[in-house]
Amino acid sequence: MTTGMNEDCLPEGKMPVIRVPARPADQNPGGSIFGGWIMSYVDIAGSIPALSRVKGPVVTRAVDSFEFKKPVFVGDLISCYADIISEGKTSIKVKVEVFAERMSKGEISCVKVTEATLTYVAIGENRRPKTLPDK
Ligand SMILES: CC(C)(COP(=O)(O)OP(=O)(O)OC[C@H]1O[C@@H](n2cnc3c(N)ncnc32)[C@H](O)[C@@H]1OP(=O)(O)O)[C@@H](O)C(=O)NCCC(=O)NCCS
């Protein structure tokens, strides 16, 4: 497995918020993994730092950008990393990076497969936007 901070390896010194293997049921007819499966994990991953920051409910307001840089295949172990990149009054922008570890013939290779930015909004009991709590 490669190490370091380049595009093709797991970021050093950071914990993924989700790690999950891609299974045969997650494939599309073209033989790679269905994009919606990855999008779902990206949304869940992005919500984790937003939930920790708000300490209450958040909803996904927008997917600001989403790039499938490389395909994911059955057997790949995907790791999602999520970091808050900016905050507004009620909203939080989170960058999510997804890497796939691919095991073959006793070797592990690692590739960055997806990068996305999402906006979450803190909501109150009325389901309306709520000012973020102090840090
Ligand atoms: C989230 C929701 C309550 C916000 O209501 P709203 O009327 O859009 O609220 P506002 O216009 O005041 O915007 C709230 C925040 O979102 C931001 N925002 C609004 N539209 C945005 C967009 N297209 N992209 C990024 N941020 C956006 C605003 O800038 C504001 O942030 P700030 O307070 O930090 O400046 C409402 O849009 C909603 O319920 N959406 C559905 C959420 C949902 O079901 N998600 C999917 C499942 S979790």
The ligand as an SDF file (V2000), in Angstrom:
LIG
                    3D

 48 50  0  0  0  0  0  0  0  0999 V2000
  -32.7710   22.6440    4.9960 C   0  0  0  0  0  0  0  0  0  0  0  0
  -33.9950   23.5450    4.9220 C   0  0  0  0  0  0  0  0  0  0  0  0
  -34.7670   23.5060    6.2350 C   0  0  0  0  0  0  0  0  0  0  0  0
  -33.4340   24.9700    4.7000 C   0  0  0  0  0  0  0  0  0  0  0  0
  -34.4980   25.8500    4.4570 O   0  0  0  0  0  0  0  0  0  0  0  0
  -34.2540   27.1440    3.5390 P   0  0  0  0  0  0  0  0  0  0  0  0
  -35.5370   27.8680    3.4770 O   0  0  0  0  0  0  0  0  0  0  0  0
  -33.5580   26.7410    2.2850 O   0  0  0  0  0  0  0  0  0  0  0  0
  -33.2730   27.9740    4.4690 O   0  0  0  0  0  0  0  0  0  0  0  0
  -32.3610   29.1810    4.1070 P   0  0  0  0  0  0  0  0  0  0  0  0
  -32.6610   29.7550    2.7710 O   0  0  0  0  0  0  0  0  0  0  0  0
  -32.4180   30.0740    5.3110 O   0  0  0  0  0  0  0  0  0  0  0  0
  -30.8900   28.5310    4.0300 O   0  0  0  0  0  0  0  0  0  0  0  0
  -30.3490   27.8620    5.1470 C   0  0  0  0  0  0  0  0  0  0  0  0
  -28.8650   27.7350    4.9080 C   0  0  0  0  0  0  0  0  0  0  0  0
  -28.6330   26.9320    3.7610 O   0  0  0  0  0  0  0  0  0  0  0  0
  -27.8040   27.6270    2.8330 C   0  0  0  0  0  0  0  0  0  0  0  0
  -28.2320   27.2780    1.4800 N   0  0  0  0  0  0  0  0  0  0  0  0
  -29.4480   27.5100    0.9230 C   0  0  0  0  0  0  0  0  0  0  0  0
  -29.4460   27.0350   -0.3280 N   0  0  0  0  0  0  0  0  0  0  0  0
  -28.2390   26.5000   -0.5710 C   0  0  0  0  0  0  0  0  0  0  0  0
  -27.6430   25.8620   -1.6850 C   0  0  0  0  0  0  0  0  0  0  0  0
  -28.3150   25.6790   -2.8340 N   0  0  0  0  0  0  0  0  0  0  0  0
  -26.3700   25.4320   -1.5760 N   0  0  0  0  0  0  0  0  0  0  0  0
  -25.6850   25.5860   -0.4350 C   0  0  0  0  0  0  0  0  0  0  0  0
  -26.1980   26.1920    0.6850 N   0  0  0  0  0  0  0  0  0  0  0  0
  -27.4500   26.6400    0.5950 C   0  0  0  0  0  0  0  0  0  0  0  0
  -28.0430   29.1020    3.1180 C   0  0  0  0  0  0  0  0  0  0  0  0
  -26.9470   29.8770    2.6650 O   0  0  0  0  0  0  0  0  0  0  0  0
  -28.1720   29.0780    4.6210 C   0  0  0  0  0  0  0  0  0  0  0  0
  -26.8910   28.9840    5.2100 O   0  0  0  0  0  0  0  0  0  0  0  0
  -26.3700   30.0580    6.3120 P   0  0  0  0  0  0  0  0  0  0  0  0
  -27.4510   30.2120    7.3360 O   0  0  0  0  0  0  0  0  0  0  0  0
  -25.1570   29.4020    6.9000 O   0  0  0  0  0  0  0  0  0  0  0  0
  -26.0780   31.3110    5.5530 O   0  0  0  0  0  0  0  0  0  0  0  0
  -34.9460   23.1710    3.7430 C   0  0  0  0  0  0  0  0  0  0  0  0
  -34.3240   23.5570    2.5210 O   0  0  0  0  0  0  0  0  0  0  0  0
  -35.2180   21.6810    3.7200 C   0  0  0  0  0  0  0  0  0  0  0  0
  -35.9360   21.1610    4.5590 O   0  0  0  0  0  0  0  0  0  0  0  0
  -34.6480   20.9710    2.7030 N   0  0  0  0  0  0  0  0  0  0  0  0
  -34.8210   19.5350    2.6160 C   0  0  0  0  0  0  0  0  0  0  0  0
  -33.6990   18.8320    3.3770 C   0  0  0  0  0  0  0  0  0  0  0  0
  -33.7490   17.3470    3.1590 C   0  0  0  0  0  0  0  0  0  0  0  0
  -34.7990   16.7460    3.2740 O   0  0  0  0  0  0  0  0  0  0  0  0
  -32.5740   16.7790    2.7820 N   0  0  0  0  0  0  0  0  0  0  0  0
  -32.4860   15.4420    2.2810 C   0  0  0  0  0  0  0  0  0  0  0  0
  -32.5460   14.3940    3.3030 C   0  0  0  0  0  0  0  0  0  0  0  0
  -31.5880   14.6820    4.7280 S   0  0  0  0  0  0  0  0  0  0  0  0
  1  2  1  0
  2  3  1  0
  2  4  1  0
  2 36  1  0
  4  5  1  0
  5  6  1  0
  6  7  2  0
  6  8  1  0
  6  9  1  0
  9 10  1  0
 10 11  2  0
 10 12  1  0
 10 13  1  0
 13 14  1  0
 14 15  1  0
 15 16  1  0
 15 30  1  0
 16 17  1  0
 17 18  1  0
 17 28  1  0
 18 19  1  0
 18 27  1  0
 19 20  2  0
 20 21  1  0
 21 22  1  0
 21 27  2  0
 22 23  1  0
 22 24  2  0
 24 25  1  0
 25 26  2  0
 26 27  1  0
 28 29  1  0
 28 30  1  0
 30 31  1  0
 31 32  1  0
 32 33  2  0
 32 34  1  0
 32 35  1  0
 36 37  1  0
 36 38  1  0
 38 39  2  0
 38 40  1  0
 40 41  1  0
 41 42  1  0
 42 43  1  0
 43 44  2  0
 43 45  1  0
 45 46  1  0
 46 47  1  0
 47 48  1  0
M  END
$$$$
